[in-house]
Amino acid sequence: MNKRIYGPAIVSFVFFACSEPTPGTATEVGPEMIVTETYTPLADTLNAKRAAFEERATDEKKRIYAEGIASVENSGILGAAKQVGDTAVFFTLPNASGAPVELKHLLANGPVVLTWYRGGWCPYCNLTLARLQEDLPKFKAAGGTLIALTPERPDSSLTTAEKNDLEFEILSDAGNGVARQYGVVFKLTDEVAKSYQESFGLHEFNGDASNELPLAATYVIGTDGVITYAFLHADYRERAEPRDILEALARTK
């Protein structure tokens, strides 16, 4: 079973004026001003990419990838990974420039949004990273620091950061060492591993032939080191919504 794991329930209050305001504008209601803002789900972008794949991919490739996702779901990884209420694992990893970055140091300044992506070769990852960059000012305004982990070597992650104009840290988790401590590492099926290696050279990107990847997991970690939000899913095309991350940050100290 796929799992989206959140902290305490969130109640949203919506106020309506007599006339419908134009999205993204301020509307005067008596002496008060209500600012409305539209939200475009990240899922809409990812689903469009998925639809394009379904349209052009061969039945064989669809079968291989579907069986790969099912393998992850049946592995038990979603239940074994770190959950809401668990204590985060502190780590130090190199960023895209090779400089060390410490989770403990970042937490001294506020909550941390910790997210994994499979690699710069993954179109769903690039779409997600671009959206996270777009919403980065909102994360910062909420007091959060965003960092992304990848099993790619630093030179590969630097290329990804430059390609997407990322202004948040991309950390290289060689061999999925930190991902393993969070319990979010899985092994590709033989057919998926072969497809990835033949298509773009997965081993060269990661610097090893383990055929292991992390879930596209996302956590929000409080300054006390406790996880307050966790997004875990067997399907790499499913990602944490920025709106949900922001709501988690709002209730995290």
N, C-alpha and C positions, 0 to 999 in steps of 0.2 A: 504493500500500500504506500502510495506517495504521501509525503507529509509536509504540510506547511505548519510550522510551529511558532506560535506567537506568545507573548507575555499576557498580562491581564487584558480583559476585553476593553475596547475603546468605544465610547459613546460619542457620536457626532451630532451636533445641533445645527440645524439648517433654518435660517430665517427667510421668509418670503415677503417681498414687497407686493404692492397691488399690481404693479406692472413688472414684466420680466426684464431684467437688465441685460445689456449686451455683455457676453462673456469677456472678462478681462478689463472691465471698466468699473469706475466708481459710480454708484447710484445714490442720489440724495433721498433719504427717507426722514422727513422732519428735520431735526437738528443733527441727525446722525448720518454717517456715510458708511455704506456697506460695499466692500470691495469683493467682486466676484472673480473667480479664476477658473478656467477650464483645466481639466486634467486629461491628458492623453495617456492611456495605459501603455507601459512598455510592452505588454503582451500583444497589443495591436501590431506593433512593428515586428515582433518575433513571429507572430502568426502569419503575417504576410510573407515573411521569408520561408516559413514552413510550407505554405501553400505553393510557393514557387518551386520548392524542392519536390513536392508531391506531383507537380505537373510535369517536371522534366526528367525526374529520376527513373531508372529502370525498375521493374518489379523486383529484380534480384537485389539491387541496392537497398530498396525499401525494406525487403525482408531481412537483410543483414543488419541494418540499423535498428529495426524494430526488435529483433531478437537480442541485440546488444542492450537496448534499454530494459527489456524484460529481465535480462540477466542481472543487471544492477538492482532492479526492484526486488528480485528473488534472493539476492545475496544477504539480506539482513542489514545492510549498511545504514539504512535510514533509521533504524532503531538503535544501532550501536554508536552512531555519531554523537558528538556533544549536543546537549539539549538545553532548552531554557532552564535556568536555575543551576546549571553546572558551572564550575570555575574554569575560566579560559586558561589555556596553556601559554605561558610567556615564552617569547622567542626573540631572537635577533637574526635578521636576514639582510642580505645585500639588496639595495635598490637597483634600478636600471643603470646607474652610474658606478655601481660597486660599493657605495658607501653603506655602512651598517645602520639598520633601523631597528630600534627596540620597541616592542609592544608596551612594555612597562613604562618606558619614558613617555610614549604617546598618551597613555592613560592618565598620566599625571596632569594632563591639560584638558581632560574631558573624555566622554565616551568615544569609543572607536567602532567604526563600521568596518568589519573584516569580511572581504568577499574573495572568492576564488574564481579564476577563469581558466579554461583548459589550454588556451594558447592563441597566439595571434593568427593562426591558421583557421580558427573557428569563426565563421561569420556571425553566429549568434553571440559569441563573446564580444566581438568588435562592436556590434550593435548595442550591446548592454553597456560596454565601457563608454561608448559615446554618449549614451543617455545619462550615465552616472556623472560624466563630466559636465553635461548640461545642467544637472541638478546640484552640482557641487556647491554653489553659493548657498543653497538652501540647507545642505548638510552642515556647512560651516556656521550659518546663522543659528542653527539648532544646537550648536556647541560640539558637533561631532567632527572627528577626523576620519577620512576615508582612506583605506589602504587595500590594495588588491594583491593577491598571491597567485603565482603561476609556477608550474614545474619547469618552465622554459629557462634556458640559460640567460644570464643578464644581457648578453648582446641581442638575443631575440626579444626579450622584454623591452629593451630600449627601442627597438624598431617599432614595436606595438605602441609604445607610449608616444613616439614621435608621429606615427601614422594617424593616431587619434587625437593628437594635441592634448594629451592628458596632463593635468596639473596636480594630480594626486600620486602618491607613491605606488610604484609597481615593484613588488618584491619577488625575488627569484627563490623558490623553494625547491632546490635541486633534490631530485630523488623523492620528492613529496614527503620529506621528513616531518615538517610541521603539519601538513595535511594528515599524515598518518596519526599524529598525536591527537588530532581533532576527530579522527575516525571517519574521514571523508574520502579515503582513497579506495579505488576499485580497480580491478584488472579487466582490460578489454577482452571480449571474446576473440578467438583466433581470427575469425573472419573480419571483424571490425579492425583489429590490429593490422592485418594484411592490407585492408583497403586504405587505411590511413598512411601506412608506410609507402605504399605504391603511389598514392595520390600526391602527398606533399612531403614525405620524409619525417615522420614523427620522431624517430630516434635521433635525427640530427637536431631537431628543435630542442629536445629535452636533454640531449647529451647522454642518453642511456637507452637500453633496449628492453626495459622492464615492461613496456606496454601497459603502464599504470597511469591513471589520470585521477584528478580530484573531481568530486561533485561540483556543480556550479552553486556552491553553498554560500550563504550570507549570514553573518552573525552581527548583533549589536552587543558590545561589551561595556559594562559600566566601569566607573573608576575604581570600584572595589574588585574588579576582575570577574564579576559574575555575568553570565550571558543572559540578556533580557529579551532577545529576539533571535529566532533561528529559522532560516528557510532551507529546507532540504527536499530535494526532488530527484527521482531516478532519471527523469527526462531532461537532458541537457538543454532542451529548447524552452524549458520553463525557468524563469528567473524571478528573483525578489523584485517586487514593485517598489520604485523609489518612494511612492506615497506611504507604503507600509513601513519602510525604513525610517522615514521622517517621523511617523507617528510613534515608532519605537524609541527614537531619540528623544522625543518630547517627554516621555515618561521615564527616561534613564538619566541617572546622575553620574 
